[in-house]
Amino acid sequence: MKVVRSLKSMKTRHKDCRVVRRRGRVYVINKRNPRFKARQG
């Protein structure tokens, strides 16, 4: 999982990526391709 400053570039890498908020942190998760994971905050 990458920790990035901007999640906008991570979100557009794959069409199945979705942005989720959990415990005050913002995550990009991808069910079909789990290597596109990122966290912000």
C-alpha positions as CSV (number, residue, x, y, z in Angstrom):
1,M,0.0,0.0,0.0
2,K,1.3,3.4,-0.9
3,V,0.9,6.5,1.2
4,V,0.4,9.4,-1.2
5,R,-0.3,13.1,-1.0
6,S,-2.9,13.2,-3.7
7,L,-5.3,10.4,-4.3
8,K,-6.6,11.7,-7.6
9,S,-3.7,10.2,-9.6
10,M,-4.2,6.9,-7.8
11,K,-7.9,6.9,-8.5
12,T,-7.5,7.3,-12.3
13,R,-5.0,4.5,-12.7
14,H,-7.6,1.8,-13.0
15,K,-11.3,2.0,-13.7
16,D,-12.3,-0.2,-10.7
17,C,-10.6,2.0,-8.1
18,R,-12.9,3.5,-5.5
19,V,-12.3,6.0,-2.7
20,V,-13.3,5.0,0.8
21,R,-13.1,6.9,4.0
22,R,-12.3,4.9,7.1
23,R,-11.4,6.2,10.6
24,G,-10.5,9.7,9.3
25,R,-8.2,8.3,6.6
26,V,-9.0,8.2,2.9
27,Y,-8.2,5.0,1.0
28,V,-8.2,3.9,-2.6
29,I,-9.1,0.3,-2.9
30,N,-9.6,-2.0,-5.8
31,K,-11.3,-5.4,-5.5
32,R,-10.2,-6.9,-8.8
33,N,-6.6,-5.7,-8.8
34,P,-5.4,-5.4,-5.1
35,R,-2.1,-3.8,-6.0
36,F,-3.8,-0.5,-6.6
37,K,-4.1,0.4,-2.9
38,A,-3.3,3.8,-1.5
39,R,-3.8,5.7,1.7
40,Q,-3.9,9.4,2.6
41,G,-3.8,11.0,6.0
